[in-house]
């Protein structure tokens, strides 16, 4: 089964944590979690948690012309999918890709469950 969700553009892994030892979530990350979590929950009011292996593709539309490392956006997204109950655990992701794409969204997540 395939699932697709639209989210706001995620923060880079470099901006997720703050503090000298980087031990607590940054204000920007907390704000993104709140906004993205609400949008995700509105798109999945009656979902069942994916409890088996899956493939996750994170489609990102560049917000500007700066050079960015597309892989730096995976952590926030996969942690959100677990926190919102979409995935039982991110260790179930057997293939995870991040792509720069053109589109009328900021971030689209495509999840494909692997049939056993």
DSSP file (Angstrom, degrees, kcal/mol; ACC not computed):
  #  RESIDUE AA STRUCTURE BP1 BP2  ACC     N-H-->O    O-->H-N    N-H-->O    O-->H-N    TCO  KAPPA ALPHA  PHI   PSI    X-CA   Y-CA   Z-CA
    1    1 A X              0   0    0      0, 0.0   112,-3.0     0, 0.0     2,-0.4   0.000 360.0 360.0 360.0 143.5    0.0    0.0    0.0
    2    2 A X  E     -A  112   0A   0    110,-0.2     2,-0.4   108,-0.0   110,-0.2  -0.890 360.0-171.1-113.2 140.5    1.2    3.5   -0.8
    3    3 A X  E     -A  111   0A   0    108,-3.0   108,-3.2    -2,-0.4     2,-0.4  -0.969   1.3-167.7-127.8 143.0    0.7    6.6    1.3
    4    4 A X  E     +A  110   0A   0     -2,-0.4     2,-0.3   106,-0.2   106,-0.2  -0.997   6.8 178.3-133.6 139.4    1.5   10.3    0.4
    5    5 A X  E     -A  109   0A   0    104,-2.2   104,-3.2    -2,-0.4     2,-0.4  -0.992  20.1-140.2-138.9 144.0    1.5   13.3    2.7
    6    6 A X  E     +A  108   0A   0     -2,-0.3     2,-0.3   102,-0.2   102,-0.2  -0.898  28.2 171.9-104.5 135.8    2.3   17.0    2.2
    7    7 A X  E     -A  107   0A   0    100,-3.1   100,-1.1    -2,-0.4    99,-0.4  -0.888  38.1 -92.7-133.9 163.2    4.3   18.8    4.9
    8    8 A X        -     0   0    0     -2,-0.3     2,-0.1    24,-0.2    28,-0.0  -0.402  65.9 -76.0 -68.9 159.7    6.0   22.2    5.3
    9    9 A X        -     0   0    0      1,-0.1    -1,-0.1    -2,-0.1    98,-0.1  -0.376  58.6-126.0 -59.9 127.2    9.6   22.3    4.3
   10   10 A X        -     0   0    0     -2,-0.1     2,-0.1     1,-0.1    -1,-0.1  -0.312  19.4-104.9 -77.0 158.3   11.6   20.6    7.1
   11   11 A X        -     0   0    0      1,-0.1    65,-0.3    18,-0.1    66,-0.1  -0.465  40.9-101.3 -75.3 154.4   14.5   22.1    9.0
   12   12 A X    >   -     0   0    0     -2,-0.1     3,-2.1     1,-0.1     4,-0.3  -0.385  28.5-113.6 -70.0 152.4   18.0   20.9    8.3
   13   13 A X  G >  S+     0   0    0     59,-2.1     3,-1.1     1,-0.3     4,-0.4   0.803 117.2  65.8 -56.3 -28.2   19.6   18.4   10.6
   14   14 A X  G 3  S+     0   0    0      1,-0.2    -1,-0.3     2,-0.1     3,-0.1   0.702 105.2  42.6 -68.2 -18.7   22.0   21.2   11.5
   15   15 A X  G <  S+     0   0    0     -3,-2.1    14,-0.4     1,-0.1    -1,-0.2   0.253  87.3  92.0-111.4  12.4   19.2   23.2   13.0
   16   16 A X  S <  S+     0   0    0     -3,-1.1    10,-2.6    -4,-0.3     2,-0.3   0.873  87.0  38.2 -75.8 -36.1   17.3   20.6   15.0
   17   17 A X  E     -D   25   0B   0     -4,-0.4     2,-0.2     8,-0.3     8,-0.2  -0.856  63.2-168.9-122.7 152.4   19.1   20.9   18.3
   18   18 A X  E   > +D   24   0B   0      6,-3.0     6,-1.5    -2,-0.3     5,-0.6  -0.760  39.4  68.3-129.3 173.8   20.4   23.9   20.3
   19   19 A X  T > 5S-     0   0    0     -2,-0.2     3,-0.9     3,-0.2    -2,-0.0  -0.118  90.6 -71.2  97.4 163.0   22.6   24.4   23.4
   20   20 A X  T 3 5S+     0   0    0      1,-0.3    -1,-0.1     2,-0.1     0, 0.0   0.914 138.2  31.5 -58.3 -45.4   26.3   23.8   24.0
   21   21 A X  T 3 5S-     0   0    0     -3,-0.1    -1,-0.3     0, 0.0    -2,-0.1   0.332 110.3-121.1 -94.3   7.2   25.9   20.0   23.9
   22   22 A X  T < 5 +     0   0    0     -3,-0.9    -3,-0.2     1,-0.1    -2,-0.1   0.934  65.5 142.7  53.2  51.4   23.0   20.2   21.4
   23   23 A X      < +     0   0    0     -5,-0.6     2,-0.3    -6,-0.1    -4,-0.1   0.550  48.3  53.5-101.6 -10.2   20.8   18.4   23.9
   24   24 A X  E    S-D   18   0B   0     -6,-1.5    -6,-3.0     0, 0.0     2,-0.1  -0.936  89.3 -95.2-130.7 154.1   17.4   20.1   23.4
   25   25 A X  E     -D   17   0B   0     -2,-0.3    -8,-0.3    -8,-0.2    -9,-0.1  -0.380  43.5-118.5 -66.1 135.7   15.2   20.8   20.4
   26   26 A X     >  -     0   0    0    -10,-2.6     4,-2.6   -11,-0.2     5,-0.2  -0.330  22.1-113.3 -69.4 155.3   15.7   24.3   18.9
   27   27 A X  H  > S+     0   0    0      1,-0.2     4,-2.3     2,-0.2     5,-0.2   0.886 119.1  53.4 -56.5 -39.1   12.7   26.7   18.8
   28   28 A X  H  > S+     0   0    0      2,-0.2     4,-2.1     1,-0.2    -1,-0.2   0.909 109.9  47.3 -63.1 -42.0   12.6   26.4   15.0
   29   29 A X  H  > S+     0   0    0    -14,-0.4     4,-2.7     2,-0.2    -2,-0.2   0.914 111.0  51.3 -66.3 -43.2   12.4   22.6   15.2
   30   30 A X  H  X S+     0   0    0     -4,-2.6     4,-2.1     1,-0.2    -2,-0.2   0.905 110.4  49.4 -60.1 -41.6    9.7   22.7   17.8
   31   31 A X  H  X S+     0   0    0     -4,-2.3     4,-2.3    -5,-0.2    -1,-0.2   0.903 111.6  48.7 -65.3 -40.6    7.7   25.1   15.7
   32   32 A X  H  X S+     0   0    0     -4,-2.1     4,-3.4     2,-0.2     5,-0.4   0.915 109.2  52.8 -65.2 -42.4    8.1   22.8   12.6
   33   33 A X  H  X S+     0   0    0     -4,-2.7     4,-2.5     1,-0.2     5,-0.2   0.921 111.0  47.5 -57.9 -45.0    7.1   19.8   14.6
   34   34 A X  H  X S+     0   0    0     -4,-2.1     4,-1.8     2,-0.2    -2,-0.2   0.945 118.3  39.5 -63.3 -48.7    3.9   21.5   15.8
   35   35 A X  H  X S+     0   0    0     -4,-2.3     4,-2.3     2,-0.2    -2,-0.2   0.942 120.3  43.5 -67.8 -48.1    2.9   22.7   12.3
   36   36 A X  H  X S+     0   0    0     -4,-3.4     4,-2.7     1,-0.2     5,-0.2   0.886 112.6  53.3 -67.2 -38.9    4.0   19.6   10.4
   37   37 A X  H  X S+     0   0    0     -4,-2.5     4,-2.6    -5,-0.4    -1,-0.2   0.905 109.7  48.1 -62.5 -41.5    2.4   17.3   13.0
   38   38 A X  H  X S+     0   0    0     -4,-1.8     4,-2.1    -5,-0.2    -2,-0.2   0.939 113.4  46.9 -63.3 -47.3   -0.9   19.1   12.7
   39   39 A X  H  X S+     0   0    0     -4,-2.3     4,-1.2     1,-0.2    -2,-0.2   0.900 113.6  49.1 -62.3 -40.3   -0.9   19.0    8.9
   40   40 A X  H  X S+     0   0    0     -4,-2.7     4,-0.7     1,-0.2     3,-0.4   0.927 111.2  48.5 -65.5 -44.6    0.1   15.3    9.0
   41   41 A X  H  < S+     0   0    0     -4,-2.6     3,-0.4     1,-0.2    -1,-0.2   0.836 107.9  55.3 -66.3 -32.2   -2.7   14.4   11.5
   42   42 A X  H  < S+     0   0    0     -4,-2.1     3,-0.4     1,-0.2    -1,-0.2   0.799 109.4  48.0 -68.3 -27.8   -5.3   16.3    9.4
   43   43 A X  H  < S+     0   0    0     -4,-1.2    -1,-0.2    -3,-0.4    -2,-0.2   0.595 118.6  39.9 -85.9 -11.8   -4.3   14.2    6.4
   44   44 A X    ><  +     0   0    0     -4,-0.7     3,-1.1    -3,-0.4    -1,-0.2  -0.391  62.7 150.1-134.7  56.8   -4.5   10.9    8.3
   45   45 A X  T 3  S+     0   0    0     -3,-0.4    -1,-0.1     1,-0.3    -2,-0.1   0.817  84.2  24.7 -64.6 -29.3   -7.5   11.1   10.6
   46   46 A X  T 3  S+     0   0    0     -3,-0.1    -1,-0.3     2,-0.1     2,-0.1  -0.244  90.2 144.4-128.7  46.0   -8.2    7.3   10.5
   47   47 A X    <   -     0   0    0     -3,-1.1     2,-0.4     3,-0.0    -3,-0.1  -0.441  42.5-135.4 -86.5 158.6   -4.8    5.8    9.7
   48   48 A X        -     0   0    0     -2,-0.1     2,-0.1    38,-0.1    -2,-0.1  -0.917  33.1-105.4-106.6 140.4   -3.3    2.6   10.9
   49   49 A X        -     0   0    0     -2,-0.4     2,-0.7     1,-0.1    38,-0.2  -0.403  30.7-119.4 -64.3 135.5    0.4    2.6   12.0
   50   50 A X  B     +e   87   0C   0     36,-3.1    38,-2.5     1,-0.2    39,-0.3  -0.693  36.8 174.8 -76.7 116.9    2.7    1.0    9.5
   51   51 A X        +     0   0    0     -2,-0.7     2,-0.2    36,-0.2    -1,-0.2   0.432  53.1  60.9-107.7  -1.8    4.3   -1.8   11.5
   52   52 A X  S    S-     0   0    0      1,-0.2    36,-0.2    40,-0.0    40,-0.1  -0.533  98.3 -58.9-116.5-175.2    6.3   -3.5    8.8
   53   53 A X        +     0   0    0     -2,-0.2    61,-2.6    61,-0.2     2,-0.3  -0.269  59.1 173.2 -65.4 150.1    9.2   -2.6    6.5
   54   54 A X  E     -cB  93 113A   0     38,-2.1    40,-2.5    59,-0.2    41,-0.9  -0.964  32.6-122.7-152.7 166.0    8.7    0.3    4.1
   55   55 A X  E     -cB  95 112A   0     57,-2.3    57,-2.6    -2,-0.3     2,-0.5  -0.962  26.1-161.6-113.5 132.0   10.3    2.6    1.6
   56   56 A X  E     -cB  96 111A   0     39,-2.6    41,-2.6    -2,-0.4     2,-0.5  -0.966   7.0-172.1-119.7 128.4   10.2    6.3    2.2
   57   57 A X  E     -cB  97 110A   0     53,-2.8    53,-2.7    -2,-0.5     2,-0.7  -0.984   8.4-158.8-118.9 123.9   10.8    8.9   -0.5
   58   58 A X  E     -cB  98 109A   0     39,-3.2    41,-2.8    -2,-0.5     2,-0.6  -0.903   7.0-163.3-105.5 110.6   11.0   12.6    0.6
   59   59 A X  E     -cB  99 108A   0     49,-3.2    49,-2.6    -2,-0.7     2,-0.4  -0.847  11.2-172.8 -97.5 119.8   10.3   15.0   -2.3
   60   60 A X  E     -cB 100 107A   0     39,-3.2    41,-2.8    -2,-0.6     2,-0.6  -0.931  19.0-148.0-119.7 136.5   11.5   18.5   -1.5
   61   61 A X        -     0   0    0     45,-2.3    41,-0.1    -2,-0.4    39,-0.1  -0.902  35.7-111.4 -99.1 125.1   11.0   21.7   -3.5
   62   62 A X        -     0   0    0     -2,-0.6     3,-0.1    39,-0.5    38,-0.0  -0.325  20.8-154.8 -57.5 126.8   14.0   24.0   -3.2
   63   63 A X  S    S-     0   0    0      3,-0.1     2,-0.3    -2,-0.1    -1,-0.2   0.702  73.0  -9.5 -78.3 -17.8   12.9   27.1   -1.2
   64   64 A X  S    S-     0   0    0      2,-0.2    -1,-0.0     0, 0.0     0, 0.0  -0.887  82.2 -85.2-160.4-171.9   15.6   29.3   -2.7
   65   65 A X  S    S+     0   0    0     -2,-0.3     3,-0.1     2,-0.1    -3,-0.0   0.419  80.2 120.4 -91.1   1.8   18.7   29.1   -4.9
   66   66 A X  S    S-     0   0    0      1,-0.1     2,-0.4     0, 0.0    -2,-0.2  -0.311  73.6-105.9 -64.2 148.9   21.1   28.4   -2.1
   67   67 A X        +     0   0    0      2,-0.0     2,-0.3     0, 0.0    -1,-0.1  -0.630  48.5 178.1 -74.2 132.8   23.1   25.1   -2.4
   68   68 A X        -     0   0    0     -2,-0.4     2,-0.8    -3,-0.1     3,-0.1  -0.971  35.1-120.0-137.8 150.1   21.7   22.6    0.1
   69   69 A X    >   -     0   0    0     -2,-0.3     3,-1.9     1,-0.2     4,-0.2  -0.827  21.3-156.1 -90.3 108.7   22.4   19.0    1.0
   70   70 A X  G >  S+     0   0    0     -2,-0.8     3,-1.2     1,-0.3    -1,-0.2   0.784  89.1  63.0 -59.2 -29.0   19.2   17.2    0.4
   71   71 A X  G >  S+     0   0    0      1,-0.2     3,-1.2     2,-0.1     4,-0.4   0.697  85.3  75.6 -71.1 -17.6   20.1   14.4    2.8
   72   72 A X  G <  S+     0   0    0     -3,-1.9   -59,-2.1     1,-0.2     4,-0.3   0.532  89.2  58.8 -71.8  -4.2   20.1   16.9    5.7
   73   73 A X  G <> S+     0   0    0     -3,-1.2     4,-1.1   -61,-0.2    -1,-0.2   0.481  81.8  83.0-103.3  -3.8   16.3   16.9    5.8
   74   74 A X  H <> S+     0   0    0     -3,-1.2     4,-2.8     1,-0.2     5,-0.3   0.894  81.4  60.4 -68.8 -42.4   15.6   13.2    6.4
   75   75 A X  H  > S+     0   0    0     -4,-0.4     4,-2.3     1,-0.2     5,-0.2   0.908 104.7  46.9 -58.2 -49.0   16.0   13.2   10.2
   76   76 A X  H  > S+     0   0    0    -65,-0.3     4,-1.8    -4,-0.3    -1,-0.2   0.907 115.4  47.4 -60.7 -41.3   13.2   15.6   11.0
   77   77 A X  H  X S+     0   0    0     -4,-1.1     4,-2.3     2,-0.2    -2,-0.2   0.949 112.8  45.6 -67.7 -50.1   10.8   13.9    8.6
   78   78 A X  H  X S+     0   0    0     -4,-2.8     4,-1.5     1,-0.2    -1,-0.2   0.890 113.2  50.7 -64.8 -37.8   11.4   10.3    9.8
   79   79 A X  H  X S+     0   0    0     -4,-2.3     4,-2.6    -5,-0.3    -1,-0.2   0.885 110.0  50.8 -65.3 -37.0   11.2   11.3   13.5
   80   80 A X  H  X S+     0   0    0     -4,-1.8     4,-2.5    -5,-0.2     6,-0.3   0.904 105.2  55.8 -65.7 -41.1    7.9   13.1   12.8
   81   81 A X  H  <>S+     0   0    0     -4,-2.3     5,-2.1     1,-0.2     6,-1.9   0.865 113.2  42.0 -60.0 -35.9    6.5   10.0   11.1
   82   82 A X  H ><5S+     0   0    0     -4,-1.5     3,-1.5     4,-0.2    -2,-0.2   0.926 112.9  52.0 -74.7 -46.7    7.2    8.0   14.2
   83   83 A X  H 3<5S+     0   0    0     -4,-2.6    -2,-0.2     1,-0.3    -3,-0.2   0.834 111.8  47.3 -60.2 -33.7    6.1   10.7   16.7
   84   84 A X  T 3<5S-     0   0    0     -4,-2.5    -1,-0.3    -5,-0.2    -2,-0.2   0.412 116.9-112.5 -89.9   1.7    2.7   11.0   14.8
   85   85 A X  T < 5S+     0   0    0     -3,-1.5    -3,-0.2     2,-0.3   -35,-0.1   0.646  83.9 120.3  80.5  14.2    2.2    7.2   14.7
   86   86 A X  S   <S+     0   0    0     -5,-2.1   -36,-3.1    -6,-0.3     2,-0.4   0.924  81.8  30.4 -73.6 -44.8    2.5    6.8   10.9
   87   87 A X  B    S-e   50   0C   0     -6,-1.9    -2,-0.3   -38,-0.2    -1,-0.2  -0.912  71.9-143.3-112.2 141.4    5.5    4.5   11.4
   88   88 A X  S    S-     0   0    0    -38,-2.5     2,-0.3    -2,-0.4    -1,-0.1   0.908  87.9 -12.1 -65.4 -40.7    6.0    2.2   14.4
   89   89 A X    >   -     0   0    0    -39,-0.3     3,-1.6    -3,-0.1    -1,-0.3  -0.972  59.1-126.7-159.3 144.5    9.7    2.8   14.3
   90   90 A X  G >  S+     0   0    0     -2,-0.3     3,-1.3     1,-0.3   -11,-0.0   0.615 103.2  76.6 -74.3  -8.3   12.1    4.4   11.8
   91   91 A X  G 3  S+     0   0    0      1,-0.2    -1,-0.3   -38,-0.0   -38,-0.0   0.636  82.6  69.8 -70.4 -12.4   14.2    1.2   11.8
   92   92 A X  G <  S+     0   0    0     -3,-1.6   -38,-2.1   -42,-0.1     2,-0.7   0.566  72.6 102.3 -79.8  -9.4   11.5   -0.3    9.6
   93   93 A X  E <   +c   54   0A   0     -3,-1.3   -38,-0.2   -40,-0.2     3,-0.1  -0.666  44.2 174.3 -77.5 112.8   12.6    2.0    6.7
   94   94 A X  E    S+     0   0A   0    -40,-2.5     2,-0.3    -2,-0.7   -39,-0.2   0.641  71.9  25.5 -95.4 -15.7   14.6   -0.2    4.4
   95   95 A X  E     -c   55   0A   0    -41,-0.9   -39,-2.6     2,-0.0     2,-0.4  -0.950  67.5-179.8-148.3 125.6   15.1    2.3    1.7
   96   96 A X  E     +c   56   0A   0     -2,-0.3     2,-0.4   -41,-0.2   -39,-0.2  -0.978   6.1 178.3-134.0 118.7   15.0    6.1    2.3
   97   97 A X  E     -c   57   0A   0    -41,-2.6   -39,-3.2    -2,-0.4     2,-0.4  -0.919  14.9-159.8-123.3 147.7   15.5    8.6   -0.5
   98   98 A X  E     -c   58   0A   0     -2,-0.4     2,-0.4   -41,-0.2   -39,-0.2  -0.993  17.4-176.1-124.3 132.7   15.5   12.4   -0.6
   99   99 A X  E     -c   59   0A   0    -41,-2.8   -39,-3.2    -2,-0.4     2,-0.5  -0.979  27.5-133.8-132.9 140.4   14.9   14.2   -3.9
  100  100 A X  E     +c   60   0A   0     -2,-0.4     2,-0.3   -41,-0.2   -39,-0.2  -0.829  44.1 165.3 -83.9 127.7   14.9   17.7   -5.2
  101  101 A X        -     0   0    0    -41,-2.8   -39,-0.5    -2,-0.5     2,-0.4  -0.873  39.1-112.7-136.8 168.0   11.8   18.1   -7.3
  102  102 A X        +     0   0    0     -2,-0.3     2,-0.3   -41,-0.1   -41,-0.1  -0.846  56.3 121.9 -98.2 143.5    9.6   20.7   -8.9
  103  103 A X  S    S-     0   0    0     -2,-0.4    -2,-0.0     2,-0.1   -43,-0.0  -0.980  70.4 -96.8 178.0 174.8    6.1   21.0   -7.5
  104  104 A X  S    S+     0   0    0     -2,-0.3     2,-0.3   -43,-0.0    -2,-0.0  -0.075  99.0  69.4-100.9  31.7    3.4   23.1   -5.9
  105  105 A X  S    S-     0   0    0      1,-0.1     3,-0.1     3,-0.0    -2,-0.1  -0.830  74.1-134.6-135.2 171.9    4.2   21.8   -2.4
  106  106 A X  S    S+     0   0    0    -99,-0.4   -45,-2.3     1,-0.3     2,-0.3   0.823  89.0   1.1 -95.3 -44.4    7.2   22.2   -0.1
  107  107 A X  E     -AB   7  60A   0   -100,-1.1  -100,-3.1   -47,-0.2     2,-0.5  -0.969  61.1-171.3-149.7 126.1    7.7   18.6    1.0
  108  108 A X  E     -AB   6  59A   0    -49,-2.6   -49,-3.2    -2,-0.3     2,-0.5  -0.986  10.2-155.7-122.9 129.8    5.8   15.5   -0.1
  109  109 A X  E     -AB   5  58A   0   -104,-3.2  -104,-2.2    -2,-0.5     2,-0.5  -0.899   6.2-168.4-104.8 126.0    6.4   12.2    1.7
  110  110 A X  E     -AB   4  57A   0    -53,-2.7   -53,-2.8    -2,-0.5     2,-0.5  -0.971   6.3-174.3-114.4 123.2    5.7    8.9   -0.2
  111  111 A X  E     -AB   3  56A   0   -108,-3.2  -108,-3.0    -2,-0.5     2,-0.5  -0.970   5.6-168.7-119.6 128.8    5.7    5.8    1.8
  112  112 A X  E     -AB   2  55A   0    -57,-2.6   -57,-2.3    -2,-0.5  -110,-0.2  -0.969  17.0-139.0-118.5 119.7    5.3    2.3    0.3
  113  113 A X  E     - B   0  54A   0   -112,-3.0     2,-0.6    -2,-0.5   -59,-0.2  -0.527  18.5-126.8 -73.6 140.8    4.7   -0.6    2.6
  114  114 A X        -     0   0    0    -61,-2.6     2,-0.2    -2,-0.2   -61,-0.2  -0.797  22.7-130.7 -90.2 122.0    6.6   -3.8    1.7
  115  115 A X              0   0    0     -2,-0.6   -61,-0.0     1,-0.1    -1,-0.0  -0.516 360.0 360.0 -72.6 136.2    4.2   -6.8    1.4
  116  116 A X              0   0    0     -2,-0.2    -1,-0.1   -63,-0.0    -2,-0.0   0.451 360.0 360.0 -87.2 360.0    5.4   -9.8    3.3
